[in-house]
Each structure stands twice: as structure tokens, then as C-alpha cells.
Amino acid sequence: MISVCMATYNGEKYIYQQINSILLQLCRDDELIIVDDSSSDATLQIVESFKDKRIKIIKNATNFGVLKSFSRAIESSSGDYIFLSDQDDIWLPGKVEKMVSAMNKSGKMLCLSDAYIMNDTGEIEGFFLETRGKRRNLLGALYKNFFIGCCMAFRKEIKPKILPFPDGINMHDQWIGLNSMMLNSFVFISEPLIMYRRHSQNVTSMIKGSIASIAMKRISVFRQIVTIFYRRLRKI
């Protein structure tokens, strides 16, 4: 069973196209869990217009933010394989099949693919992982985070290791990725499997930050690694 976890907030402009690209790849017993973070536009009306039993909507009473919204979605998931999704991208055909196959063949708990970077006009501007450096190891993750949730899928067995999300992390996807890396249970697909849309309303940014902000992000990575070790020690 496949669970797709999506957090939405005022995503009316692109969400129909994204949901449609996801549902085309899901079977009858799969699910798309959407946690809406108190949208004030037509996002929920568009989601509900699909009238698809595979879509499960969770409504936040107030704006909780992207971390708590994704946490709720993952906690509510029932699938053997969990895919994370943004509200404004487009999944390319074969994404689910290729990522599940990669995890099955490798025996790893998490799979990460590449993505085409697409601008507002639909033009391709490059590949996401080209912007993240070449190292797919801990040093590479420390230099520049390459774990991006919309290109990520993982087995349900990793849920107890990543939930609840600890305080002080930058983003949920980096936390999940670091856990898989520390478990040596990560497989990479070099093929782009989504159209990753970049526009002015994206939650994350690809613009290089200041030296101070970069330093703080790297300190956060160190803290997350320490937290992972601490959680393991408590369970020994």
C-alpha cells in the first residue's frame, strides 16, 4: 500500500495539476493524505472536487506550519511505503513504481530521486541535485542539504525513528534523510521523477543565504545528528 503525504496552504494555483498527477499513479487501496494548514483560498474546495475516496483530508484548526502539518500526515499514514509531496509540483509517470522498486532491490529504507527545476512559465531550468553539490554522504549533507521531501519515499519501518520531529530542526525532509543516512539505509535514483516548481510563494528557497544563516543551518545539522544518537542510546 502506498501513502502520499501532502501539506497544503493556499495552493489553489497549482494543486489541481499536482493531485491529478499523483492519483494517476495510485491503486484503489492507496491513499493521499492532505493536511490543510488553515488555507484561506480555494485549496480545500479544489481538493474536495476530486470526490476520490483515496483522498483523506485533515484540517488544521489554525496555521501550525509545514513541520507539524507533515508530522500529522505521516502519523496518519497507513501505507507500507510513504511518499512526501509538495502542493505545487508535477509527478512524472513511473515515479511510484521506480522508487518502490529501488527500495525493494536495494533493501534500503529510503529512496531519493532527482527533479527537473521548472519555473512559473513551465520552462525547465536545470536539475535540482546539481544545485546541491556532488557528495551524497554526511559531509555533503552538512555542506548543503540534498534531502528534499518532494523527491523522497521511505518504508513505514522508519516512522518510529523519525517521529515525533524534534524541536529546532530546519525542515522535516532533512531530519528524515539524516536518519536514513545514519542507518546506512538510503538509495539514490539519478533520474528526475518530478517537475519541481520554483516560484515566489515556495516555502523553501534556493537562494544562497548569508554566512551567518549558513552557519546556523550547519549547527542545526550537528544538533540533529546528536539527537539521532541520543534517541538510539535511550532505546539500547
N, C-alpha and C positions, 0 to 999 in steps of 0.2 A: 504493500500500500504506500502511496505517495502522499505526503502532506506538503503543501506550499504555504509558507507563512509570509504574509504581506502586512505592512503597516501603512495606513493611508492618512493623509491630511491635506485637504483642499487640493485634491489631484484631479479635478474634473476634466482638465485639458487633455490628458493623455491616458487616463485609466481604462477607458473602454478598449482601446487598442491593446494595452498590456494584458488585461484579463482575457481577452479573446485569444491572444497568442498562447496563453497558459492552458486554457481549457481544452484547446485542440490537442494537447499532449497528455491529458489526463484520462484515465479509465473511469468506469462507472463508480467504482468504490473508492476512488481517490478523493482528496479534499483540498479546497483552497480556503484557508483561514485568513480572514481580513479583520484586523483590529483597526478601527477608525478612531483617530485621536481627536474627536470632537470637531470634525470638519464643519465649516460654515458655508460651504458652497454646495454644488450638486453631486458631490462624490458618492454619497450613500444612495441617492436616487439612481445613479448610473449603475452602481453595483447591483442594486435590487432589481433593476430592469432585466438582468440576465435570466432571472427566475430559474436558476440552476441549483439543484439540490446539493451539488458538490461544494457550493459556496456557503461558508459559515461566517456570519458577521458577529463581531464582538464590538460593542460601542463603549468607548471610554466616556465616563460621566463628565470629565474635564480633560484638558490637554495635559497628558502625562509625559509626553516626549517620546522620541524614537526608541530609546533603550527599553523603557518599560512597556511600550507597545509591542516590540518584538519579543520581549520576555513573555508577555501574555500569550502571544500567538504560539510560540514554541511550547510553552507549558500546556496549551490546549491541543496540541497536535497528537494524532493517533497513529501516524504512518511509520513504516519501517525505515523510510528514507525521507528526510526533511530538506526541502529546498527553501531558500530565502529569496524574496523578491521585492524590488522597489515598485513604486506605483506608476512609473513613467517610462520604463524601458520596453523592449520588444524581445520576446524569446524567439530564437530561431528554431526551425524544425529539427527534431532529433536531440534537443538538449537533455531532456529527461532520460531517454534511453542511453545516450552516450555516457552520462555521468554515473548512472546506476551501474552500467557495465564496467566502467573504470574502477569503481569501488569493489565490485564483485571479483573482478580479475586480480586486483592487487591485494584484496583483503584489508584495505585501509578504511578508516572511519570517516574520512572527509575528502571531498573532491573539489578542486578549484579549476575553473576554466578561464580562458582569456575572453575579451569582449571587444567588439568594434566600438569606437567612440563616435557618437552621432550628434551633430549639432541640431539646433532648432529647426533648420530647414530640411533636415533629413540627409545631409551630406556626411560621408564618413571622413573623419579627421585623423584616424590612426587606430592603434591598438592600445588598450588600457595598460597592459603589463609592460609595454615599452616605457611608460612614464614612471614605473615603479622600480627601476633598476633591474639587474640581471640575476642577482642571487635569490634563490628560493630556499633560504635557510634562515636560521635565527639571526645571523648578522644582517642578512638582507631585510628581515622584518624590523630589526632595530633601526636600520638606516632609513627605510621608507616602507610603511605598511603596504603589503600587496594583497592582503586578505580583504576581499570586497564581497559583501554579503550577497549581492545580486548575482554573483558568479559562483556561489557556494552551495554545496549539498553535503549532508552528513547523515550517518546512521543514528537511529534513535538511542543506541547504547551510549552515545556521548552526552546525552541530556543531563544525567546526574552529575557529570563533571563540570558542566558549564553553568548550570542553574543552581541557585539564583545568581544573576550577574552581580559582581561585587561593586561597591561604591568606588568612584574615582577612575573608572575606565573611560577611554576616549570614545570607543564605539563597540557595539556588540560583536561585529564581524571580526575585528582584530582579536578580541578576547577568545572567541571560538577557535579562530585559526591558531593562536598561540597554544591553546590546549591540545589541538591535534598535533602540532609540531612537537610539543614536549612529550607526547605519547608515541612519537615516530610513526604516526598513522595518517599520512597526508599524501594524496596523489594529485598530480597536475595534468590537465589537458591543455595543450598549447593552442588548440583550435578555438576561435571565438564562437561562443554559443548564444550570445545575446547582442542586441543593439543597445549600447549603454548611452542613454540620452543625457547630454550635458546642457543645462540651461540656467537662467538666473535664479530659479527657485530651488535648485538642488540643495539638499541638506548638507552634503559634503562638498568640498571644493578641491579642485586640482591645482589651484594657485599656490605657489610656494609661499609659506609663511615666513615670519620674521625669525631671526636666530633664537630669540627667547621662546617663541612658540614651538619651534622645532625641538629645542632642548627640553621643554616641558613634556612634549609628546614622548620623547625617548625615556625620560624619567618615568613616565606612566607605563611604558613597556616593561621596564625593570620591575616596577611595583606589581604588575600583573604576573610576571614570571615568579616573583617571590610568593604571591598569593597562590599560584598553582602548586608550588612546592609545599606551602603550608597546609593547603587542603589535603594533599596526599598524605602528609605526615599525620594529620589528625585521624585518617582512616586506617593507618597501619595498626 
